[in-house]
Every structure is written in structure tokens, then in C-alpha cells.
Amino acid sequence: MHKGKRNSIADVPGVTVGHVTLNEKINEEESVCTGVTAILPHAGNWFEQKTPAASFVLNGFGKTAGLIQVDELGVLESPIMLTNTFSVAAVLQGTMDYMLAENPSIGDSTSSLNLLVGECNDSYLNSMRRMAVEPLHAAEAIRTASADFAQGAVGAGKGMICYGVKGGIGSSSRTVDYGDEQFTAGAFVLTNFGRKEEIAIANWLPENTPEQRPDGSVIIVIATDAPLDSRQLKRLAKRAAIGLGRTGTHVHNGSGDIIIAFSTAYTIPHQQQSPFTDLRILRDDHEVMAGLFQGVIESTEEAVYQSLFHAETTSGRMGRVVEKGLFE
């Protein structure tokens, strides 16, 4: 099992990520410490060329939009957008505005649109009630997406905390070889979960860690270029939960632990003449599938740690400071 060239979800061809980070001290009591992150499944028209997808809810203490239709129809027809809990509506609106401008037929001559927005609660550092994220920030995150994206305390991860230290955005990837073919599984995480005594790696705590705070959440996105259908992608999503568990989390009552998986191996056209779809799909019992399971587990585990390694000490509301972990 090898890491991809970038060791990120962008090792899956066509996948890009964009961030908008908001960081401003308003006064002694309030600070904006939040943002938006967009994960683009491919470089084409996401509505006209839908991506096979699935989700798995490990613990449902989350306020996502769009998950039900993804599981019902097995496709993704928008970017995957991430932000803080109180900004789901603004990000939904901004993504809607962007996609309606790109697709004049939506809601007119063809069907409506399913948008996918996930969230974590960053109110320890961010004055979340100010709802500083605006629709235009969602559109900016989409427009600026690239394969070379930042990790750590950026975008939706700006105000997040993981295992008592600064968390945020992390990513990793693994490749699976079969003859002349190579498949990639990439993981992307927004980490805002876990108590300091749970983490599986040692000697990581600074002296000062936040006082006890509400249970957090994590959003995990899995991408692969292996030809899988939505049922198989749900199986991959479930394996990401094992990688998450390897880091030490107990998945607390108030933690929203949500996993979304998609494949870029093919797209499903919004409209076509034929009533049939012919697909080349990997067999469940093939050794490549076992390799993908392993790749998802390993890359998810590492992505969590990458979110900690890349994060920087961050100050926020009420004079609070969350320190970077003691990683070298």
C-alpha cells in the first residue's frame, strides 16, 4: 500500500478543493474564526454529469443538507460543501446561486437540484451567532478550488478543535495496483471531535488545552477512481469509520460523524435517450476491493493526523486560545 503523489484526496484525478477562511477579531468578546470549504468531484458540469455516491452516518448529531437524496438515488450532483453549523443555509444559498448561473435549465425545463452541505460546530473559537459566512463565500470557495490546497486551520476548519488541540482540514491517499492498472482512494476530513485523553498517539498535548466543551463532530469525504456503484461506495464509507476509530475517538453522543464517498471512474448523464445504463463495475470479491478497503482505512486515519499536524495555534472569541499539538 503506497501513498499518492500529493498524499491527498486530489490524487484522485479531477478532484479539487477550495477554501475561504474568515478570521477577524471584532472586540474583546467576539471573533470571527470560521470559513467555507468546497470539494469538487470533477472539472465538468456536476449537474449534467452526476457522480456515483453514497453516505454513511456513524452518529447522526449533525445538521447536513442533501444526504437523503444522495442515498436514495446514489449520485452526487453538486460540490460537497463544508462550513460551521449556523452557516449551512448561507452556504446552501451561495452554492445554489453558483449552480443556477451555470445551469439555466435547473428548476425550469428540467428537475430541481440536490445540494450537499456538511457542518461542524466551531462556537468555542468562532462567534457563530454572528453568521459571518455569506453566500458569496461559498461561490468563492468553488471558484478557487485546486489540487494543491491548504490543510489545517483553513476554510471550514479555521475554528475547529480535535482531541483538545487545533484541528481542521486534513487529507491523505493510498494507491492499489492491479496489473497495469492503478486505483486511488483518498480521504478528506474536517475534524472537530474527541477528548484529549482519547487520542491513540502519545506525547502530543501542550500544557494548556480547552476546558471541557460539547461533543464535536467530523465530516469525512472519501473519493476513488475505482469503478464502484453507490452500494459499493457505502461499503467504502463504512471502512472510513474504522480509520477514524484507530485515532482513538469513542464517537460521543453529541458527535456528528458523517461520511460521504464518491467515485470519479464514470459519470451518469442527467439526460439520455436510452432507458438503460451499461457500467463496468469492480467485483465485490476481487482483491482490488480489499485493497481499497485498506486504503480507505489508512488514509482516513492519516488524514485526521494531518489535520492536527498542519494546524496552527489559533485565538478566538472570549480570549480563548487553542494550541497546536506537540508534533515534530
N, C-alpha and C positions, 0 to 999 in steps of 0.2 A: 504494500500500500504506500503510494507516494503522494506528496503534496503537489498541487498545481503550481504553475509558474508564478502566479501572483499570491498563491495561498489565500484566495478569497473567492466569494461567490462569482466574481467576474471571470473566473477561469472557465465557467460555463459560457460558451460562445453566445454573444448577443446580450448578455445580462449586464446592466449598468446600474449605478446608484448615484443619487444626488442628495445633497443636504442644504438646508437653510438653517443657520444657527442664530438664535436671538439671545443676546447677553447684555443686559443693561441694569445698572443699579438705579432704582427710582428714587429711593430715600433710605433712611436708616432701617426701615422696617420691610420695605418691599424691593424685590428684584425680579427682573425677567431673566429666566435661565432655562430656556427650552428651545424647541425647534421642530423641524419637519424633515423627514427622510422619505425618499421615493425609490422604490426598487422596480426597474423596468425589465420586463421579461424578454423583450426583443426590440429591435430597432424599427419595426414596421408599425402598422396600424393595429393596435391591440384589440379594438372592437371588431374590425373586419377579419382579422386573423387571430382567433382565440387560442389560448394556450391551455392544454390539459392540466388540471389542478385538483387538489383536494386539501382538506384541513383535518386536523385532529386537535380536539380540546382536551388537554390533560387536566386542567382545572378551570372552570368557567367563570371566574371572578373577573370578567373583562367586558369592555364596552365597545366591541368591534362592530363595524358595519360591513355587510356583504357576505358573511361566511355561509349563511343558509343556502343562498343560490349557488355558490361555488360547489358545495357538497351535493346539491340537488342535480345540477347539470354537468358537473365535472369539468368546468372550464373557468379560466380567468380571462376577463375582457378589459382589464384596466391595469395600471401600475398598482403595486402594493404600497400603500401609504402608511407611514407611522408618525405619531405625534404624542402629545400628552392627553390625559383623559378628557379635559374640558375643551379640547380643540378638535375633536373628531368632526364636529359639524362644520367648522370653518375649512378644514382640510377636505372634507367631502365636497363642499361647495366649490372650492378652488379647483379640485380635480375635475368636477363636473363641468365647470366653465371651460377648462382647457380642452376636455374631450368633446364637448359640444361644438366648440370652434373648429376642431379637426374633423368632425363628422356631422355635417348638416342633416343627414338622414335620421339620426337618432331622435326618437320621440316624434317624428314626422311621418316619413314614408316607411320606417321600419320600427323595430321594437325599442323598448327603453334600455337603460344601461345599468349594469350592476357594478358599483364601485366597492373597493375593498380598503378599509381603513382600520388599523390597529392602534392600540394605545397602551401606555403605562403611566402611572401616577407619579409626577415629579414635584409634588407640592412641598416636599421638605426644603428644597432649594428654590423652587420657582413659585412666584406669586400667581398661582394657577387661576385664581378668581379673576385676574385682570384679562384673561383670554387674549394674550398678546399676539397669538398666531392668527394671521389673516389669510383669506383665500388666495391672495396673490403669492404668499409664501409657498403654498402647495404647487402652484404653477411654476414658480422659480426652481423648486427642487426637481421637478420633472425636466425642465429645460436644460438644467446644468448637469444632468446625470452623466457619469463617465465610468470607464472601467477602473480608473485609478482614483479611488475615493478614500476619504479620511476615515479613521476609526477612533474610538474613544469617546470623549466628551464633545460630540459634534451632533448637529442635526437633532433628531428626536432624542438622542442620548445625552444632550447637554446637561440636563438636571437629574440624571438617573444615578441610583446607588445600588451596588451589588456586593453582597457579603460584607456590608459595613464600610466599604471603601468606594471610591469613584468608579462607576460603571459606565455603560452607554452602548456604543456600537462596536461589534466585533464580527470577524468573518474568517473562514478557513475553507480549504477544499482538499479533496482526495481524488486520485485517478484510479481507474480499474482497467487493466489491459486484457484484451482477448484477441489473440492472433494479431492481425494488422489494425484492429480497431482499439480505440481508447475512449472510455466514458468517464465523465467527471461528475462528482457530487459536491456541491458547495453549500455551506451553511452561513447564514447571516442572522445575528441576534441583536435584540435590543434588551439589555439586561438591567433589571431593576428589582432584584429578588434576593432572598437568602439572608440568614443571620450570620454574624461574624464567626460564631463557633461551629458552623456547619461546613465551611469550605474544606475541600479534600487536600489542598496543598498547604504546607506548613510555613511558618516564619514570614507571613505576608502582612501582618497587621501593624499599622502605625500605632502610637500610644493613644491618640485621640480618635475615636470612632463615634458616629452619631448615637445619640440616645435612642432607646427603643422607639421604633416607628412602625406604622401599619405595615402589614404584609405587602410585598411588592408584586411585580409581575415580570413576565418575559414573553416576548414575541420572537419566534424562530421561523425563519424562511429557508426552505430547502429548494435548491434548483439542481437540475441534472439535464444532461443532453442525451441520456439513455432513453430509448423509445418505450415509455410506460404509459398506461392509461390511468384514469383517475383512481380506480380501485388500488392499483399498484402504488400510486403516489401516496395514498393514505397509509399504506404499509410502510413506506419510507418515513412519512411524518411520525409514525409511532416510534420508529427507531431513534428519531431525534430525542425523544423523551429519555431514552437510555443514556445518551450522551450528556444530556442535562443532569441526570441523576448522578453520573460519575463525578460531577464537580462538587456534590455534597448536599444539594438542596433537598429539603423534606417536602416541598410543594405544599405550602401552608394554606389554611382555609381561605384567606383573603388574597391569594395569589392568582392572577390571571395568566395561565400558562397555555399559550395558543401557538399551534404550529401550522404553517401553510407550506405545501410542496407543489412544485410545478415542473414540467418538462419542456425543453425547447427543441426536442427532436423533430417535432412536426407541429403544425398549427391546424386548427379546424376553421374553415371559412364560414363567415356569418351567413352567406348565401351560396347555394349551389343548385344546379339543375337535378343532379342525381339524388334519389332518396337514400342512397347507400354511401357509407364511408368505408374505404378499404385502408387498413392500417397495418404496418409492420410493428409488432409488439414483442418485447422480450418475454420469454417464458419464465414463469414464476420459479420453476425448479432448476433454472440454469445457474451455473456458478457465478456468472456476472451479477445476478441479483444478490447473491450472498455477499459479493464484494461491495455492491452499492450499500447494502445494509451496514457493513462495517465502515465504509467511507462516511456515511451519514453520522454514525455514532461518534467516530473520531473527530470529524470536522466540527460537529456541534460542540463537543467538549472543548476543543481548542478555541473555537470562536468565543465562547464565554470568557476564557482566559485572555484572549486577545482584547476583549472589551476592557479588561482591567489593566493590561499591560500598556495600552495606548492612552488611557485616560490620564488627565492631569488634575491636580488639586484644584477644587472649584469652590468659590464662595457664592452665597446666595442670600435669600431673604432671612430676616431676623438675625443677621450677622453670622449665620451658620456657615461652617466650612466642612467640606468632605474631602479628606486627603486621598491622594493616590496610594495604592498598595505598595508594599516594600518589595518591588520586583526589580531585579537587575537585568 
